[in-house]
């Protein structure tokens, strides 16, 4: 299924000359870096080199590079369609485009001209190897005065440390340990009704703040209780086997980043293995995918976020989907 273009989105180009505003689609000449608005797919003129394009598709921004354009994204050569986000750098011709903001309905680019920039010389041109001396050179420090300006007597014994010194050293070690333990804690956002309910992790250390409960990485059973209400328990996993730091940074982007924005079931059994293109991989038959962050307004979604990160789970090797307690799909095959 081809995603629908978002015609109400806006692209803003910022440079030393000011700001230029475009629509939801621009065409870029790979040989010059020139950019022009193009809301429809205008065919190339005869003899004209293929053009690259940047357009809004279903709330995300798709950059389509041509194979002959020698275009790079974050230093890696690309030839094809790629989803871009805030922080990505697109290198084309003699300039770079930094994506400063990437919202579902707006994209802000910062133009940096690279022509005329000096290049650092190779190491061999500016560094000369110095041969090591044949023997160690003696270093004479002379007499080192004490703080009061008098020379210390030879063989003078040091004054014994006081109990306060040892106590301060022990307190410093304990403080470092406590700070290290708190650095390992991971926040789990809370949306409590009523808001003064108490939440703790059963059998594990936890600490509750106004909007989060902090736990160590791993599996946890959160227990919420308040007088006059039935207790509630929820099992959560606050860790990742790989890229945990990146995952947590993504979820902390804004208030909507920790909310589920999309849930889908892949039905394209013509694709049997991952391609590296998320728009294709999320539709592989026998998989499910969920996205954290922004939802699709055209589908009735109301969650807003600068993040929309798809997470694909392959159920073909052993997985099950249940609807109202009844099996709906097992091992990637539908049962109804």
C-alpha positions in Angstrom: 0.0 0.0 0.0 1.5 3.4 -1.1 1.2 5.9 1.8 -0.8 9.0 1.1 1.0 12.4 0.7 0.2 15.1 3.3 -0.5 18.2 1.3 -1.1 20.5 4.3 2.5 20.1 5.6 5.1 22.9 5.3 8.9 22.8 4.7 11.0 25.8 5.9 14.6 26.4 4.7 16.8 28.6 6.9 20.0 30.1 5.7 22.2 33.1 6.2 19.9 34.9 3.7 16.7 34.3 5.8 13.9 31.8 5.6 12.1 30.3 2.6 8.8 28.5 2.9 7.7 25.6 0.7 4.8 23.2 0.6 4.7 19.6 1.5 7.1 18.5 -1.3 10.4 19.9 -2.7 12.6 18.7 -5.5 16.4 19.0 -5.1 18.9 19.1 -8.0 21.8 16.7 -6.9 24.4 18.6 -9.0 23.7 22.1 -7.6 21.7 21.6 -4.5 19.0 23.9 -5.8 15.6 23.4 -4.2 12.1 24.2 -5.6 8.6 23.5 -4.5 6.7 20.8 -6.4 3.4 19.7 -5.0 2.8 17.1 -7.7 5.2 14.6 -9.4 6.2 16.7 -12.4 8.0 14.5 -15.0 11.6 15.4 -15.8 12.4 17.2 -19.0 14.2 15.2 -21.7 17.9 15.1 -21.0 17.5 16.5 -17.5 19.4 14.6 -14.7 17.2 12.7 -12.2 16.0 14.8 -9.3 15.9 14.0 -5.5 12.8 14.8 -3.5 11.8 15.5 0.1 8.1 15.1 1.0 5.6 14.5 3.8 4.0 11.1 3.9 1.4 10.2 6.5 3.0 12.5 9.1 6.6 11.5 8.4 9.2 12.9 6.1 10.5 10.8 3.2 13.7 11.7 1.4 14.1 10.0 -2.0 17.6 10.1 -3.4 18.6 9.2 -6.9 21.4 6.6 -7.5 23.5 9.1 -9.6 23.2 12.0 -7.1 26.0 11.0 -4.7 23.8 12.1 -1.8 24.7 11.2 1.8 22.6 11.1 5.0 24.7 11.3 8.2 27.8 10.5 6.1 26.4 7.4 4.5 25.7 7.3 0.8 22.0 6.6 0.0 20.2 5.7 -3.2 16.5 5.3 -2.6 13.8 6.4 -0.1 14.7 6.9 3.5 12.7 8.3 6.5 14.5 11.3 8.0 14.1 12.9 11.4 15.4 15.7 13.5 19.2 15.7 13.8 19.8 14.1 10.4 22.3 15.8 8.0 21.7 15.5 4.3 24.9 16.3 2.2 24.2 17.2 -1.4 26.4 19.0 -3.9 28.4 21.7 -2.0 26.1 22.1 0.9 24.6 20.3 3.9 21.0 20.4 5.1 20.6 20.0 8.9 17.1 18.9 9.9 16.5 21.1 13.0 12.8 20.2 13.5 10.7 17.3 12.2 7.0 17.6 13.2 4.1 15.7 11.5 3.0 19.0 9.7 6.3 20.9 9.5 10.0 20.4 8.7 12.7 22.9 9.4 16.0 22.7 7.5 19.2 24.7 8.1 21.4 25.2 5.0 25.2 25.2 5.4 27.4 26.1 2.4 30.6 24.0 2.3 32.4 25.6 -0.7 35.6 27.3 0.3 36.0 25.4 3.6 39.6 24.6 4.4 40.5 20.9 4.9 42.9 19.7 7.6 46.1 18.4 6.2 47.0 14.7 6.5 48.9 13.7 9.6 52.0 12.9 7.7 52.3 16.4 6.5 52.3 18.1 9.9 53.7 15.6 12.4 57.4 14.7 12.7 58.4 11.6 14.6 61.0 12.4 17.4 63.5 9.6 18.3 63.6 8.5 21.9 66.8 9.4 23.9 69.4 6.7 24.2 69.3 6.8 28.0 67.0 8.3 30.7 67.6 11.9 31.5 67.9 12.8 35.2 65.5 15.3 36.6 66.6 17.5 39.5 63.8 18.9 41.5 65.9 20.6 44.2 64.6 21.4 47.6 60.8 21.6 47.8 59.6 24.0 50.6 56.7 23.2 52.8 53.5 25.3 52.9 55.1 27.5 55.6 58.2 28.0 53.6 60.5 25.9 55.8 62.3 22.8 54.5 60.8 19.5 56.0 63.2 17.7 58.2 64.6 14.5 56.8 62.7 11.4 57.9 60.0 13.4 59.7 57.0 11.3 60.4 53.5 12.4 59.1 50.9 13.4 61.6 48.3 10.6 62.1 44.9 11.1 60.4 42.1 12.2 62.6 38.8 10.3 63.0 37.1 13.2 61.1 39.3 12.5 58.1 38.3 8.8 58.0 34.6 9.7 58.5 34.7 12.2 55.7 36.3 9.6 53.4 33.7 6.9 54.3 30.8 9.4 53.7 32.3 10.3 50.3 32.4 6.6 49.3 28.8 6.0 50.5 27.6 9.1 48.6 29.3 7.9 45.4 27.6 4.5 45.8 24.2 6.0 46.4 24.5 8.4 43.4 25.7 5.4 41.2 22.7 3.4 42.2 20.3 6.3 41.5 21.9 6.6 38.0 20.8 3.0 37.3 17.2 3.7 38.0 14.8 3.9 35.0 11.6 6.1 35.1 8.2 4.6 34.2 5.7 7.4 33.4 2.4 7.3 35.5 -1.0 8.6 34.6 -2.9 7.8 37.9 -6.6 8.3 38.6 -6.8 9.3 41.4 -3.4 11.0 41.3 -2.5 10.4 44.9 -2.4 6.6 44.6 0.7 4.8 45.9 2.7 2.8 43.4 5.5 0.4 44.2 7.4 -2.6 42.6 6.6 -5.8 44.4 9.8 -7.5 45.6 12.1 -4.8 44.2 13.3 -1.3 45.2 11.2 1.5 43.7 10.8 5.2 44.3 7.7 7.2 43.3 7.7 10.8 42.2 4.8 13.0 41.2 4.6 11.6 37.6 6.9 8.6 37.5 8.0 5.5 39.5 11.8 4.8 39.3 12.9 1.1 39.2 16.1 -0.8 38.3 16.2 -2.4 34.8 14.4 -5.7 34.6 10.9 -7.1 34.9 8.7 -5.6 37.5 5.1 -6.0 38.9 3.8 -2.5 39.8 1.2 -2.5 42.6 -1.0 0.6 42.9 -3.3 1.1 45.9 -5.4 3.8 47.6 -7.9 3.6 50.4 -11.4 3.1 49.0 -10.2 1.6 45.7 -9.5 -1.9 44.5 -5.7 -2.6 44.2 -4.3 -2.8 40.7 -1.2 -4.6 39.4 0.7 -4.3 36.1 3.7 -6.2 34.8 6.3 -4.0 33.0 9.7 -4.5 31.5 11.9 -1.4 32.0 15.0 -2.5 30.0 16.2 -3.4 26.5 18.8 -6.0 25.5 20.4 -3.6 23.0 20.2 0.2 22.6 18.5 0.8 26.0 20.0 4.3 26.4 18.8 5.3 22.9 15.3 3.9 23.6 15.0 5.8 26.9 16.2 9.0 25.3 13.5 8.6 22.5 10.8 8.0 25.1 11.8 11.1 26.9 11.6 13.4 23.8 8.2 14.8 24.8 5.0 14.1 26.7 3.5 12.0 23.9 6.6 9.9 23.1 5.6 7.3 25.7 2.1 6.8 24.3 1.2 4.1 21.7 0.6 5.8 18.4 0.0 2.9 16.1 -0.8 -0.8 16.1 -0.7 -2.9 13.0 -0.7 -6.5 11.8 1.4 -7.4 8.8 -0.4 -9.3 6.0 2.0 -9.2 3.1 3.2 -12.8 2.9 5.0 -12.0 -0.4 7.9 -10.5 1.7 9.6 -13.2 3.7 12.6 -11.4 5.2 13.6 -8.0 6.4 14.6 -5.4 3.8 15.8 -2.6 6.0 13.0 -0.3 4.9 10.5 0.0 7.8 7.6 0.9 5.5 8.0 -2.6 3.9 9.2 -4.6 7.0 6.2 -3.5 9.1 3.9 -5.1 6.6 5.6 -8.6 6.4 3.0 -11.3 6.9 3.2 -12.9 10.3 4.5 -9.8 12.1 2.9 -7.2 14.2 4.2 -3.6 14.7 3.6 -0.9 17.2 4.8 2.7 17.1 5.4 4.9 20.1 4.7 8.6 19.7 2.6 10.4 17.1 -0.6 8.8 15.8 -2.3 9.3 12.4 -5.0 12.0 12.6 -6.6 10.7 9.4 -7.2 7.4 11.3 -8.7 9.1 14.3 -5.5 9.3 16.3 -5.1 12.1 18.8 -1.7 11.6 20.3 0.8 14.3 19.3 4.6 13.9 19.5 7.8 14.6 17.5 8.5 10.9 17.7 7.0 8.1 15.6 9.2 5.0 16.0 8.0 1.7 14.7 8.8 -1.5 16.5 8.3 -4.8 14.6 7.9 -8.2 16.2 8.1 -11.4 14.2 5.6 -14.0 15.4 6.4 -16.7 12.8 8.9 -18.4 15.1 6.4 -18.7 17.9 3.9 -16.1 18.9 0.2 -15.7 19.4 -2.5 -13.0 19.1 -5.7 -13.3 21.2 -8.9 -11.2 20.8 -11.3 -11.3 23.7 -9.4 -14.3 25.0 -9.8 -16.3 21.8 -6.8 -17.2 19.5 -6.8 -14.9 16.4 -3.3 -15.7 15.0 -0.6 -18.2 15.9 2.9 -18.6 14.6 2.2 -15.9 12.0 -0.9 -17.6 10.5 -4.5 -16.4 11.0 -6.9 -18.9 12.6 -10.2 -17.2 11.6 
